[in-house]
Amino acid sequence: MGGKTVSIIGLGALGILYGQHLSHALGKDRVKVIVSKERKARYEREGVTLNGEACDFTYVLETDRGNPSDLVIVCTKSLTLESGMNSMKYQVGPETAILSLINGITSENILGARFGQEKVIPTVAIGMDATREGQNVLSKVKGWLQIGADVPEKLDRLNRVKEIFDEAGFPYVVEKDIMLKIWEKFIMNVGVNQVVMVHETTYEGIQTGGAYHEQARAAMHEVVEVAQAEGIPLEETHIQNAFDIIDTVDPQGMPSMRQDGLAKRKTEVALFAGTILEKAKQYDLETPVNKALYQRIKEMEKTF
């Protein structure tokens, strides 16, 4: 197997979207989708498609103790991160770089505690509209990854990730202040994902203004207050930046939380409003919009 290798952990919408790009660009022998024995049998039996095109992935069992990968991309949900880390343990070696595409602001620290903080390159997945329907993912906009080194010691590892992405023609941007970018994505998740979920709408519901749009904006404002208390230079202008990005995606698309709701799966509300409520308590801040969103989503989950 020549060239640097990539492992994909979690074959949801992003795992399929980016796994397909990397497999096409680098060759399927260099891109491994790490799975359990049961999932391998199901994927090979039922197939996986992107916009109707079959994905010819190389499935590798999580028990395989072969050579570790140069890059591991974690595409699980936050609720399944623990099992994802168990699946990827044999893919992580001393020089491996780990990227997390999980929403929120906590997964990097969790991965770093397990595998070493020096291996984790902070990452934000932005601008995509991938929606999974069964074993097929629909996507009109691929989006891009924002990556960066939060400490100088990670610059060499970051450069190795850049080399892989450059070879693959993979969409990415290196950000000087990657932690700010993580909070910028977080502000979008807190406002957009939760409001679309609560009102059972699509992106169109918040793109067009009106009550849903204003509720999302108010939820984002509370994130700004919490971020500033944490020393993160998030500002009101970042709220409009988030809406500018959302306005570019398919109006009939839906964020991951709404997709979870439709599938009757537990959502990542603890990752969004739950995190804000916890941090607001720490800083003695009032966050009534996120409190209301949290309570409503938890009520909806009881019907699943």
N, C-alpha and C positions, 0 to 999 in steps of 0.2 A: 504494500500500500504506500504509494508515494505521496508526498505533500502533507501539509498539516491537516489534522482531522478535527471534526466537529461532532459533538453529541447533542441531540435534542432530548430534553426531558419534559414529557407532557405533550400529548398529541391533540391539543385543543385547537381552537381557531388559529392562534399565533404559531403554534408548533407546526401545523400543516402549511400555513402561509409561508413562513420563513424556511421551513424544512424543504419545501418544494424548490424555492429559489436556490438555496445552497446546494441541493442535490443536483439540480440542472447545471449549475455553474462550476462546481468542483468535481462532480462525478459521484454517483451513489456509493462508491467504495470508500469515499472519504467522509461521508455524512452518515452517522449512526442514529437511529431512533431507538432509545433504550426503553424496553418494555418488559412486563412480566410474561410468563409463559402463556397465561390465559389471554392477555391482550394481543400477543403476537399471533396466536391462532385466530382470534376474531378479526384482526385487521387483514390478515392474509386471506381469510375466508370471505369477508364482506367487502373489502377494498376501502380505500380512502381517496377522495377526490377534491380538487380545487377548481371551482367554477366548471365542474363537470369533467375535468381532465383527470385521469387516473394518476395517482402518486405512486411511483415505483420506489418506495423507500427500502433501505436496508435496515431490517429490524434486528436488534441485538438484545439478547436476554440480560436482564439486570444482574444475573448471577455470573455473567461472563467475566473472567479475570484476565482478559487480554490486555494489550497496551492501553494506558490511559490516553484520553483525548487532549489535544492542545487547547481546545475551547469547548466548554460546556454551556449550553444556553438553556436556562430553566424557564419553561413555559407552563408550569402547573398553575393551578389556583392556589391562593394562600391557604385554603382549607386542606389541601393535599400536599403542602410543601414538605411535611415530615416524611411521608411515604416517598416523595420525589427524591429527597436527600438519600434515603436508603437505596433507592434504585440507582443513583448516580455514583455511589461511593467507589466503585471500581473504575470509574472513568476519570477520577481526579488523581493526578500525580503532582509532584513538587512544582512543575512548571505550568500546570494547567491554569487557564484563565476562566473565571465563572461570570456569566452575565445573567442577571435575573430580570425577566420581563413581567414579573408579578406586580400588580397594582399596589399602591400604598408606599409607606416610607419605612417599613420594618424588615423586609425580606433580606436585604443585604447583610444586616447585622446577624440575622439568624444563620444564613449560609456561612458567614465568616466565622461565627462561633463554632460551627461544625467542621469546616475545612481549612480555616485560616483566613483571617481578614486580608492578608496580602494577595490572596488569589481572586478576590471579588472586585470586579470593575463596575462601579455604579453605572446603571443603565436606565434609560427611559424609552419605552416604545410609544411612539407618537404618530397621530395622523392617519392611522389605518381604519378600515371599516369592515374588517373580517367578521362574518357571521356564520356560525356553524349550524347546519341543519342535518341531524343524523351524522352520517359519515362524510358529508360534503360541506366544504367551506365556500361561501360566496364572498368575493372581494373585488371592488372596483378600484380602491385606493390602497396601495401597499404601505404607505407611510414610511417612517424611517426610525432608526435608533439614535438616541443621543447617548454618547459614552464619554467618560472622562476619568481622570485620576483624582481622587479626593485627597491623596497624600502623594508627595513626590516619589516615594518608594515604589509606586505602582506604574510609573511611566514606561519602564521597559516592557512590562506585561501588556500595558495598553497598546504599545507600538506593535506587539505581536498580533493582537486582535485586529488592528488596522490592516496589517499585511494580509490577513485572511480575508477580510471584508473587501479590500482593494482587489485582490485576485478574483473574488466572486462577483465583483460589481454590485456589492450589497449596499443599500442606502443607509448611510450613517453620517453623523456630524460629531466631531470632537468638541466638547463644551469645556470652557475654562472653569466655570463654576457649576459642576455637575450636581452638587447638592441642591442648589437653587432650582435647577431643571427638574429634579425629582419632586420638589415641592410644587413646581408649576404644573406637573402632570397630576399630582395629588389634588390640587385645587380643582382641576377639571373632573377628576373622578368623584370627588365629594359633591360637586354641584350637579354635573351632568348625569352620571350613572344613577344617583339616588333619586333625582327628580323624575327622570324617565321611568324608573322602576315604579315609583309610587303612583304615578299617573297613567301607567300602562300605555305609554305612547312610544314613539320612535324619535330619532334625532330631530325630525321636523317639528316636534312639539316644543322644542326649546330654541330652534333656529329662527322661528318666526316672531319672537317676542311674546308679549302677553304674560299671563299670570305664571305659567310654568317657567318661562325665561327669568322672570323677576325672582321667583323662589330659588332658582339655581344660583342667581347672582348673590342673593342674600346668604345662602349657604357658603358660597365662596368667600364672601366678606369675612365670615367668621374664621375661615382658614387663614386669611391674611393676618388677623389679630393674633391667632395662636402662633403662626410662624414667626411673627415679629417678636413675640415673647420668647421664642426659642433662639433668637438671634439670626434667623434666616431673613434676608432682605427681600421678602415678598411684598409686593405693593398692589394697590388697587389697579394699576395698569395691567397687571398680570391677569386680572379677571377678564378684561376685554381681549387680551391675547388668546385666552382659552376659547372664548366664543368665536374669535376669528378662525381658529383651527377647526372648531366644530362645524362652522359654516361651509367648510370645504368637503365634508364627507357626505355620503349618500343619505338624503333625507329619510329614506325608508329603512336605513340601517338602524341597528340597536347596539348599545354598549353591552358589555359582558354581563352586568348585573341583571339587566332586563332579559337577556337570553336565559340566565339562570332561573329567573322567575317563571318564564314560560315553560321551562323544563321541570318546574317544581323542585329545583335544587336549592339548597341553602346558599345564601348570598354572602358577599364579602362586606356586609354592612358594618361588622365589627372593625374591619380594616379602615373604613371611611369615617362615618359618623362616630363609631365607637372610639376610634383613635382621637378624634377631635374632642369628644366629651371627656375622655381621660386626661388629655393635656390641658383642656380648659379648666378642669378642677384643680390641677396642679398650679395653674397661674391665676386662679380666682377670676376667671372670665365667664361671661354669660354667652351661651351658644344655643338660643332657643330654636333656631331653624333646624340645626342638626339634631337636636334632641327630638323634635317632632318627626323628622325623617326617620331617625333610628327607631322610634316607637312604632311608627306606621309600618315600616318594613318588617320588624319583628312580628307584628300582628299578621302581616301577609304570609310570613313563613309558617305560621301555625296552621295554615290551611293546606300546606303542601303535603 
